[in-house]
Structure formats: structure tokens, C-alpha cells
């Protein structure tokens, strides 16, 4: 099983997911990911930090 908190496949900015709010790479210890199930499908949003996550929720 792959550890979901690892940075597997995210060794550089090119392969990292983009922040939903500012489009910067979502890397490092500040990264935040929201995950939920909607209509039977898993939805996920990545953020480069807590500030972008809060801004996106508004």
C-alpha cells in the first residue's frame, strides 16, 4: 500500500499537483488536500497552503 501522505511522484514542481486557488505547485509540508465523495465519485482538491484553501472556500 502506498502511504497517502508521502510525496511519491512529486519530486519536482513539474509533477506536483497544482493549487486550486493560485495554480502554484502544491508541494511540501504546507500542502493541503481536501477529499470527499460526491455522487459516488471521489473528488479531490489540492492547495499549496492553508491560506489558499481558505480563500478557495469563500
mmJSON file of the N, C-alpha and C atoms, coordinates in Angstrom:
{"data_MODEL":{"atom_site":{
"group_PDB":["ATOM","ATOM","ATOM","ATOM","ATOM","ATOM","ATOM","ATOM","ATOM","ATOM","ATOM","ATOM","ATOM","ATOM","ATOM","ATOM","ATOM","ATOM","ATOM","ATOM","ATOM","ATOM","ATOM","ATOM","ATOM","ATOM","ATOM","ATOM","ATOM","ATOM","ATOM","ATOM","ATOM","ATOM","ATOM","ATOM","ATOM","ATOM","ATOM","ATOM","ATOM","ATOM","ATOM","ATOM","ATOM","ATOM","ATOM","ATOM","ATOM","ATOM","ATOM","ATOM","ATOM","ATOM","ATOM","ATOM","ATOM","ATOM","ATOM","ATOM","ATOM","ATOM","ATOM","ATOM","ATOM","ATOM","ATOM","ATOM","ATOM","ATOM","ATOM","ATOM","ATOM","ATOM","ATOM","ATOM","ATOM","ATOM","ATOM","ATOM","ATOM","ATOM","ATOM","ATOM","ATOM","ATOM","ATOM","ATOM","ATOM","ATOM","ATOM","ATOM","ATOM","ATOM","ATOM","ATOM","ATOM","ATOM","ATOM","ATOM","ATOM","ATOM","ATOM","ATOM","ATOM","ATOM","ATOM","ATOM","ATOM","ATOM","ATOM","ATOM","ATOM","ATOM","ATOM","ATOM","ATOM","ATOM","ATOM","ATOM","ATOM","ATOM","ATOM","ATOM","ATOM","ATOM","ATOM","ATOM","ATOM","ATOM","ATOM","ATOM","ATOM","ATOM","ATOM","ATOM","ATOM","ATOM","ATOM","ATOM","ATOM","ATOM","ATOM","ATOM","ATOM","ATOM","ATOM","ATOM","ATOM","ATOM","ATOM","ATOM","ATOM","ATOM","ATOM","ATOM","ATOM","ATOM","ATOM","ATOM","ATOM","ATOM","ATOM","ATOM","ATOM","ATOM","ATOM","ATOM","ATOM","ATOM","ATOM","ATOM","ATOM","ATOM"],
"id":[1,2,3,4,5,6,7,8,9,10,11,12,13,14,15,16,17,18,19,20,21,22,23,24,25,26,27,28,29,30,31,32,33,34,35,36,37,38,39,40,41,42,43,44,45,46,47,48,49,50,51,52,53,54,55,56,57,58,59,60,61,62,63,64,65,66,67,68,69,70,71,72,73,74,75,76,77,78,79,80,81,82,83,84,85,86,87,88,89,90,91,92,93,94,95,96,97,98,99,100,101,102,103,104,105,106,107,108,109,110,111,112,113,114,115,116,117,118,119,120,121,122,123,124,125,126,127,128,129,130,131,132,133,134,135,136,137,138,139,140,141,142,143,144,145,146,147,148,149,150,151,152,153,154,155,156,157,158,159,160,161,162,163,164,165,166,167,168,169,170,171,172,173,174],
"type_symbol":["N","C","C","N","C","C","N","C","C","N","C","C","N","C","C","N","C","C","N","C","C","N","C","C","N","C","C","N","C","C","N","C","C","N","C","C","N","C","C","N","C","C","N","C","C","N","C","C","N","C","C","N","C","C","N","C","C","N","C","C","N","C","C","N","C","C","N","C","C","N","C","C","N","C","C","N","C","C","N","C","C","N","C","C","N","C","C","N","C","C","N","C","C","N","C","C","N","C","C","N","C","C","N","C","C","N","C","C","N","C","C","N","C","C","N","C","C","N","C","C","N","C","C","N","C","C","N","C","C","N","C","C","N","C","C","N","C","C","N","C","C","N","C","C","N","C","C","N","C","C","N","C","C","N","C","C","N","C","C","N","C","C","N","C","C","N","C","C","N","C","C","N","C","C"],
"label_atom_id":["N","CA","C","N","CA","C","N","CA","C","N","CA","C","N","CA","C","N","CA","C","N","CA","C","N","CA","C","N","CA","C","N","CA","C","N","CA","C","N","CA","C","N","CA","C","N","CA","C","N","CA","C","N","CA","C","N","CA","C","N","CA","C","N","CA","C","N","CA","C","N","CA","C","N","CA","C","N","CA","C","N","CA","C","N","CA","C","N","CA","C","N","CA","C","N","CA","C","N","CA","C","N","CA","C","N","CA","C","N","CA","C","N","CA","C","N","CA","C","N","CA","C","N","CA","C","N","CA","C","N","CA","C","N","CA","C","N","CA","C","N","CA","C","N","CA","C","N","CA","C","N","CA","C","N","CA","C","N","CA","C","N","CA","C","N","CA","C","N","CA","C","N","CA","C","N","CA","C","N","CA","C","N","CA","C","N","CA","C","N","CA","C","N","CA","C","N","CA","C","N","CA","C"],
"label_alt_id":[null,null,null,null,null,null,null,null,null,null,null,null,null,null,null,null,null,null,null,null,null,null,null,null,null,null,null,null,null,null,null,null,null,null,null,null,null,null,null,null,null,null,null,null,null,null,null,null,null,null,null,null,null,null,null,null,null,null,null,null,null,null,null,null,null,null,null,null,null,null,null,null,null,null,null,null,null,null,null,null,null,null,null,null,null,null,null,null,null,null,null,null,null,null,null,null,null,null,null,null,null,null,null,null,null,null,null,null,null,null,null,null,null,null,null,null,null,null,null,null,null,null,null,null,null,null,null,null,null,null,null,null,null,null,null,null,null,null,null,null,null,null,null,null,null,null,null,null,null,null,null,null,null,null,null,null,null,null,null,null,null,null,null,null,null,null,null,null,null,null,null,null,null,null],
"label_comp_id":["UNK","UNK","UNK","UNK","UNK","UNK","UNK","UNK","UNK","UNK","UNK","UNK","UNK","UNK","UNK","UNK","UNK","UNK","UNK","UNK","UNK","UNK","UNK","UNK","UNK","UNK","UNK","UNK","UNK","UNK","UNK","UNK","UNK","UNK","UNK","UNK","UNK","UNK","UNK","UNK","UNK","UNK","UNK","UNK","UNK","UNK","UNK","UNK","UNK","UNK","UNK","UNK","UNK","UNK","UNK","UNK","UNK","UNK","UNK","UNK","UNK","UNK","UNK","UNK","UNK","UNK","UNK","UNK","UNK","UNK","UNK","UNK","UNK","UNK","UNK","UNK","UNK","UNK","UNK","UNK","UNK","UNK","UNK","UNK","UNK","UNK","UNK","UNK","UNK","UNK","UNK","UNK","UNK","UNK","UNK","UNK","UNK","UNK","UNK","UNK","UNK","UNK","UNK","UNK","UNK","UNK","UNK","UNK","UNK","UNK","UNK","UNK","UNK","UNK","UNK","UNK","UNK","UNK","UNK","UNK","UNK","UNK","UNK","UNK","UNK","UNK","UNK","UNK","UNK","UNK","UNK","UNK","UNK","UNK","UNK","UNK","UNK","UNK","UNK","UNK","UNK","UNK","UNK","UNK","UNK","UNK","UNK","UNK","UNK","UNK","UNK","UNK","UNK","UNK","UNK","UNK","UNK","UNK","UNK","UNK","UNK","UNK","UNK","UNK","UNK","UNK","UNK","UNK","UNK","UNK","UNK","UNK","UNK","UNK"],
"label_asym_id":["A","A","A","A","A","A","A","A","A","A","A","A","A","A","A","A","A","A","A","A","A","A","A","A","A","A","A","A","A","A","A","A","A","A","A","A","A","A","A","A","A","A","A","A","A","A","A","A","A","A","A","A","A","A","A","A","A","A","A","A","A","A","A","A","A","A","A","A","A","A","A","A","A","A","A","A","A","A","A","A","A","A","A","A","A","A","A","A","A","A","A","A","A","A","A","A","A","A","A","A","A","A","A","A","A","A","A","A","A","A","A","A","A","A","A","A","A","A","A","A","A","A","A","A","A","A","A","A","A","A","A","A","A","A","A","A","A","A","A","A","A","A","A","A","A","A","A","A","A","A","A","A","A","A","A","A","A","A","A","A","A","A","A","A","A","A","A","A","A","A","A","A","A","A"],
"label_entity_id":["1","1","1","1","1","1","1","1","1","1","1","1","1","1","1","1","1","1","1","1","1","1","1","1","1","1","1","1","1","1","1","1","1","1","1","1","1","1","1","1","1","1","1","1","1","1","1","1","1","1","1","1","1","1","1","1","1","1","1","1","1","1","1","1","1","1","1","1","1","1","1","1","1","1","1","1","1","1","1","1","1","1","1","1","1","1","1","1","1","1","1","1","1","1","1","1","1","1","1","1","1","1","1","1","1","1","1","1","1","1","1","1","1","1","1","1","1","1","1","1","1","1","1","1","1","1","1","1","1","1","1","1","1","1","1","1","1","1","1","1","1","1","1","1","1","1","1","1","1","1","1","1","1","1","1","1","1","1","1","1","1","1","1","1","1","1","1","1","1","1","1","1","1","1"],
"label_seq_id":[1,1,1,2,2,2,3,3,3,4,4,4,5,5,5,6,6,6,7,7,7,8,8,8,9,9,9,10,10,10,11,11,11,12,12,12,13,13,13,14,14,14,15,15,15,16,16,16,17,17,17,18,18,18,19,19,19,20,20,20,21,21,21,22,22,22,23,23,23,24,24,24,25,25,25,26,26,26,27,27,27,28,28,28,29,29,29,30,30,30,31,31,31,32,32,32,33,33,33,34,34,34,35,35,35,36,36,36,37,37,37,38,38,38,39,39,39,40,40,40,41,41,41,42,42,42,43,43,43,44,44,44,45,45,45,46,46,46,47,47,47,48,48,48,49,49,49,50,50,50,51,51,51,52,52,52,53,53,53,54,54,54,55,55,55,56,56,56,57,57,57,58,58,58],
"pdbx_PDB_ins_code":[null,null,null,null,null,null,null,null,null,null,null,null,null,null,null,null,null,null,null,null,null,null,null,null,null,null,null,null,null,null,null,null,null,null,null,null,null,null,null,null,null,null,null,null,null,null,null,null,null,null,null,null,null,null,null,null,null,null,null,null,null,null,null,null,null,null,null,null,null,null,null,null,null,null,null,null,null,null,null,null,null,null,null,null,null,null,null,null,null,null,null,null,null,null,null,null,null,null,null,null,null,null,null,null,null,null,null,null,null,null,null,null,null,null,null,null,null,null,null,null,null,null,null,null,null,null,null,null,null,null,null,null,null,null,null,null,null,null,null,null,null,null,null,null,null,null,null,null,null,null,null,null,null,null,null,null,null,null,null,null,null,null,null,null,null,null,null,null,null,null,null,null,null,null],
"Cartn_x":[0.848,0.0,0.885,0.515,1.255,0.751,1.677,1.328,0.733,-0.533,-1.163,-0.55,0.253,0.883,2.272,2.755,4.087,4.059,5.237,5.316,5.759,5.263,5.543,5.109,6.006,5.678,5.608,6.049,6.011,7.379,8.393,9.753,10.113,9.337,9.641,8.347,8.483,7.318,6.535,7.21,6.536,5.543,5.835,4.952,3.985,4.115,3.246,1.87,0.822,-0.495,-0.48,-1.359,-1.447,-2.481,-2.211,-3.121,-4.398,-5.535,-6.833,-7.05,-6.381,-6.605,-5.631,-4.323,-3.334,-2.546,-2.771,-2.111,-0.622,-0.09,1.289,1.367,2.558,2.695,2.337,1.565,1.18,2.188,3.268,4.367,4.68,5.377,5.95,5.003,5.5,4.758,3.526,3.464,2.307,1.135,1.365,0.331,-0.907,-2.064,-3.342,-4.129,-4.805,-5.647,-7.002,-8.059,-9.428,-9.93,-10.522,-11.052,-12.455,-13.382,-14.743,-15.346,-16.497,-17.219,-18.47,-18.66,-19.824,-20.393,-21.666,-22.32,-21.561,-21.021,-20.322,-18.905,-18.403,-17.041,-16.211,-14.939,-14.037,-13.607,-13.762,-13.332,-12.152,-11.187,-10.013,-9.573,-9.205,-8.663,-7.356,-6.322,-5.005,-4.758,-4.07,-3.743,-2.306,-1.625,-0.231,-0.099,-1.169,-1.127,-2.507,-2.562,-3.827,-4.512,-3.743,-4.338,-5.086,-4.507,-5.183,-6.413,-6.34,-7.503,-8.659,-8.376,-9.429,-9.987,-9.134,-9.582,-10.492,-10.17,-10.957,-12.361,-12.498,-13.791,-14.765,-14.296,-15.179,-16.092],
"Cartn_y":[-1.192,0.0,1.243,2.209,3.468,4.381,4.97,5.925,7.174,7.515,8.669,10.006,10.029,11.283,11.451,10.451,10.556,11.458,11.882,12.706,11.868,10.645,9.746,10.383,10.458,11.047,12.553,13.182,14.63,15.164,14.697,15.093,16.478,16.989,18.303,19.049,20.313,21.157,20.715,20.139,19.726,18.593,17.696,16.554,16.757,17.848,18.112,18.584,18.281,18.83,20.341,21.019,22.479,22.904,24.002,24.571,25.027,24.676,25.063,26.564,27.244,28.669,29.527,29.236,30.111,29.458,28.161,27.415,27.138,27.465,27.132,25.645,25.048,23.629,23.425,22.402,22.067,21.049,21.543,20.719,21.018,20.113,20.365,20.196,20.577,20.359,21.243,22.35,23.229,22.786,21.818,21.348,20.862,21.185,20.73,20.074,18.982,18.28,18.026,18.422,18.123,16.969,15.971,14.808,14.526,14.195,13.845,12.977,12.37,11.549,12.315,12.441,13.144,12.348,11.976,11.185,9.898,9.266,8.0,8.102,9.31,9.503,10.271,9.946,10.647,11.957,13.034,14.358,14.776,15.489,15.924,17.283,18.147,19.461,19.642,20.087,20.305,21.795,22.15,23.542,23.638,24.733,24.901,25.248,25.698,26.036,26.323,26.542,26.788,28.067,29.107,30.373,30.19,29.455,29.215,28.331,27.363,26.512,27.356,28.233,29.093,30.056,30.621,31.551,30.838,29.6,28.818,28.53,28.341,28.022,29.177,30.404,31.583,31.661],
"Cartn_z":[0.0,0.0,0.0,-0.77,-0.835,0.275,0.993,2.051,1.407,1.692,1.04,1.439,2.499,2.913,2.331,1.587,1.003,-0.212,-0.643,-1.836,-3.028,-3.106,-4.21,-5.524,-6.47,-7.764,-7.766,-6.696,-6.6,-6.208,-6.881,-6.553,-7.069,-7.986,-8.54,-8.86,-9.165,-9.438,-10.667,-11.645,-12.879,-12.654,-11.719,-11.486,-10.318,-9.601,-8.453,-8.91,-8.124,-8.455,-8.287,-8.973,-8.897,-7.867,-7.21,-6.227,-6.932,-6.388,-6.969,-6.924,-6.014,-5.856,-6.663,-6.575,-7.203,-8.336,-8.595,-9.67,-9.436,-8.251,-7.91,-7.578,-7.651,-7.273,-5.798,-5.521,-4.139,-3.621,-3.027,-2.541,-1.084,-0.443,0.869,2.031,3.188,4.428,4.546,3.815,3.879,3.013,2.153,1.222,1.968,1.42,1.97,0.855,1.178,0.217,0.848,0.171,0.596,-0.253,0.382,-0.321,0.191,-0.736,-0.369,-1.462,-1.153,-2.126,-2.53,-3.833,-4.363,-5.529,-5.437,-6.481,-6.798,-5.767,-5.923,-6.46,-6.655,-7.165,-6.133,-6.063,-5.158,-5.804,-5.071,-5.512,-4.653,-5.244,-4.508,-5.012,-4.086,-4.425,-3.65,-4.341,-3.743,-3.583,-2.511,-2.217,-1.747,-2.082,-1.69,-0.213,0.423,1.832,2.383,3.675,4.367,3.88,3.588,3.136,1.815,0.89,-0.399,-0.207,0.694,0.948,1.477,2.414,2.983,1.943,1.117,0.061,-0.936,-1.293,-2.25,-1.698,-0.403,0.222,0.198,0.021,0.072,-1.098],
"occupancy":[1.0,1.0,1.0,1.0,1.0,1.0,1.0,1.0,1.0,1.0,1.0,1.0,1.0,1.0,1.0,1.0,1.0,1.0,1.0,1.0,1.0,1.0,1.0,1.0,1.0,1.0,1.0,1.0,1.0,1.0,1.0,1.0,1.0,1.0,1.0,1.0,1.0,1.0,1.0,1.0,1.0,1.0,1.0,1.0,1.0,1.0,1.0,1.0,1.0,1.0,1.0,1.0,1.0,1.0,1.0,1.0,1.0,1.0,1.0,1.0,1.0,1.0,1.0,1.0,1.0,1.0,1.0,1.0,1.0,1.0,1.0,1.0,1.0,1.0,1.0,1.0,1.0,1.0,1.0,1.0,1.0,1.0,1.0,1.0,1.0,1.0,1.0,1.0,1.0,1.0,1.0,1.0,1.0,1.0,1.0,1.0,1.0,1.0,1.0,1.0,1.0,1.0,1.0,1.0,1.0,1.0,1.0,1.0,1.0,1.0,1.0,1.0,1.0,1.0,1.0,1.0,1.0,1.0,1.0,1.0,1.0,1.0,1.0,1.0,1.0,1.0,1.0,1.0,1.0,1.0,1.0,1.0,1.0,1.0,1.0,1.0,1.0,1.0,1.0,1.0,1.0,1.0,1.0,1.0,1.0,1.0,1.0,1.0,1.0,1.0,1.0,1.0,1.0,1.0,1.0,1.0,1.0,1.0,1.0,1.0,1.0,1.0,1.0,1.0,1.0,1.0,1.0,1.0,1.0,1.0,1.0,1.0,1.0,1.0],
"B_iso_or_equiv":[0.0,0.0,0.0,0.0,0.0,0.0,0.0,0.0,0.0,0.0,0.0,0.0,0.0,0.0,0.0,0.0,0.0,0.0,0.0,0.0,0.0,0.0,0.0,0.0,0.0,0.0,0.0,0.0,0.0,0.0,0.0,0.0,0.0,0.0,0.0,0.0,0.0,0.0,0.0,0.0,0.0,0.0,0.0,0.0,0.0,0.0,0.0,0.0,0.0,0.0,0.0,0.0,0.0,0.0,0.0,0.0,0.0,0.0,0.0,0.0,0.0,0.0,0.0,0.0,0.0,0.0,0.0,0.0,0.0,0.0,0.0,0.0,0.0,0.0,0.0,0.0,0.0,0.0,0.0,0.0,0.0,0.0,0.0,0.0,0.0,0.0,0.0,0.0,0.0,0.0,0.0,0.0,0.0,0.0,0.0,0.0,0.0,0.0,0.0,0.0,0.0,0.0,0.0,0.0,0.0,0.0,0.0,0.0,0.0,0.0,0.0,0.0,0.0,0.0,0.0,0.0,0.0,0.0,0.0,0.0,0.0,0.0,0.0,0.0,0.0,0.0,0.0,0.0,0.0,0.0,0.0,0.0,0.0,0.0,0.0,0.0,0.0,0.0,0.0,0.0,0.0,0.0,0.0,0.0,0.0,0.0,0.0,0.0,0.0,0.0,0.0,0.0,0.0,0.0,0.0,0.0,0.0,0.0,0.0,0.0,0.0,0.0,0.0,0.0,0.0,0.0,0.0,0.0,0.0,0.0,0.0,0.0,0.0,0.0],
"pdbx_formal_charge":[null,null,null,null,null,null,null,null,null,null,null,null,null,null,null,null,null,null,null,null,null,null,null,null,null,null,null,null,null,null,null,null,null,null,null,null,null,null,null,null,null,null,null,null,null,null,null,null,null,null,null,null,null,null,null,null,null,null,null,null,null,null,null,null,null,null,null,null,null,null,null,null,null,null,null,null,null,null,null,null,null,null,null,null,null,null,null,null,null,null,null,null,null,null,null,null,null,null,null,null,null,null,null,null,null,null,null,null,null,null,null,null,null,null,null,null,null,null,null,null,null,null,null,null,null,null,null,null,null,null,null,null,null,null,null,null,null,null,null,null,null,null,null,null,null,null,null,null,null,null,null,null,null,null,null,null,null,null,null,null,null,null,null,null,null,null,null,null,null,null,null,null,null,null],
"auth_seq_id":[1,1,1,2,2,2,3,3,3,4,4,4,5,5,5,6,6,6,7,7,7,8,8,8,9,9,9,10,10,10,11,11,11,12,12,12,13,13,13,14,14,14,15,15,15,16,16,16,17,17,17,18,18,18,19,19,19,20,20,20,21,21,21,22,22,22,23,23,23,24,24,24,25,25,25,26,26,26,27,27,27,28,28,28,29,29,29,30,30,30,31,31,31,32,32,32,33,33,33,34,34,34,35,35,35,36,36,36,37,37,37,38,38,38,39,39,39,40,40,40,41,41,41,42,42,42,43,43,43,44,44,44,45,45,45,46,46,46,47,47,47,48,48,48,49,49,49,50,50,50,51,51,51,52,52,52,53,53,53,54,54,54,55,55,55,56,56,56,57,57,57,58,58,58],
"auth_comp_id":["UNK","UNK","UNK","UNK","UNK","UNK","UNK","UNK","UNK","UNK","UNK","UNK","UNK","UNK","UNK","UNK","UNK","UNK","UNK","UNK","UNK","UNK","UNK","UNK","UNK","UNK","UNK","UNK","UNK","UNK","UNK","UNK","UNK","UNK","UNK","UNK","UNK","UNK","UNK","UNK","UNK","UNK","UNK","UNK","UNK","UNK","UNK","UNK","UNK","UNK","UNK","UNK","UNK","UNK","UNK","UNK","UNK","UNK","UNK","UNK","UNK","UNK","UNK","UNK","UNK","UNK","UNK","UNK","UNK","UNK","UNK","UNK","UNK","UNK","UNK","UNK","UNK","UNK","UNK","UNK","UNK","UNK","UNK","UNK","UNK","UNK","UNK","UNK","UNK","UNK","UNK","UNK","UNK","UNK","UNK","UNK","UNK","UNK","UNK","UNK","UNK","UNK","UNK","UNK","UNK","UNK","UNK","UNK","UNK","UNK","UNK","UNK","UNK","UNK","UNK","UNK","UNK","UNK","UNK","UNK","UNK","UNK","UNK","UNK","UNK","UNK","UNK","UNK","UNK","UNK","UNK","UNK","UNK","UNK","UNK","UNK","UNK","UNK","UNK","UNK","UNK","UNK","UNK","UNK","UNK","UNK","UNK","UNK","UNK","UNK","UNK","UNK","UNK","UNK","UNK","UNK","UNK","UNK","UNK","UNK","UNK","UNK","UNK","UNK","UNK","UNK","UNK","UNK","UNK","UNK","UNK","UNK","UNK","UNK"],
"auth_asym_id":["A","A","A","A","A","A","A","A","A","A","A","A","A","A","A","A","A","A","A","A","A","A","A","A","A","A","A","A","A","A","A","A","A","A","A","A","A","A","A","A","A","A","A","A","A","A","A","A","A","A","A","A","A","A","A","A","A","A","A","A","A","A","A","A","A","A","A","A","A","A","A","A","A","A","A","A","A","A","A","A","A","A","A","A","A","A","A","A","A","A","A","A","A","A","A","A","A","A","A","A","A","A","A","A","A","A","A","A","A","A","A","A","A","A","A","A","A","A","A","A","A","A","A","A","A","A","A","A","A","A","A","A","A","A","A","A","A","A","A","A","A","A","A","A","A","A","A","A","A","A","A","A","A","A","A","A","A","A","A","A","A","A","A","A","A","A","A","A","A","A","A","A","A","A"],
"auth_atom_id":["N","CA","C","N","CA","C","N","CA","C","N","CA","C","N","CA","C","N","CA","C","N","CA","C","N","CA","C","N","CA","C","N","CA","C","N","CA","C","N","CA","C","N","CA","C","N","CA","C","N","CA","C","N","CA","C","N","CA","C","N","CA","C","N","CA","C","N","CA","C","N","CA","C","N","CA","C","N","CA","C","N","CA","C","N","CA","C","N","CA","C","N","CA","C","N","CA","C","N","CA","C","N","CA","C","N","CA","C","N","CA","C","N","CA","C","N","CA","C","N","CA","C","N","CA","C","N","CA","C","N","CA","C","N","CA","C","N","CA","C","N","CA","C","N","CA","C","N","CA","C","N","CA","C","N","CA","C","N","CA","C","N","CA","C","N","CA","C","N","CA","C","N","CA","C","N","CA","C","N","CA","C","N","CA","C","N","CA","C","N","CA","C","N","CA","C","N","CA","C","N","CA","C"],
"pdbx_PDB_model_num":[1,1,1,1,1,1,1,1,1,1,1,1,1,1,1,1,1,1,1,1,1,1,1,1,1,1,1,1,1,1,1,1,1,1,1,1,1,1,1,1,1,1,1,1,1,1,1,1,1,1,1,1,1,1,1,1,1,1,1,1,1,1,1,1,1,1,1,1,1,1,1,1,1,1,1,1,1,1,1,1,1,1,1,1,1,1,1,1,1,1,1,1,1,1,1,1,1,1,1,1,1,1,1,1,1,1,1,1,1,1,1,1,1,1,1,1,1,1,1,1,1,1,1,1,1,1,1,1,1,1,1,1,1,1,1,1,1,1,1,1,1,1,1,1,1,1,1,1,1,1,1,1,1,1,1,1,1,1,1,1,1,1,1,1,1,1,1,1,1,1,1,1,1,1]
}}}
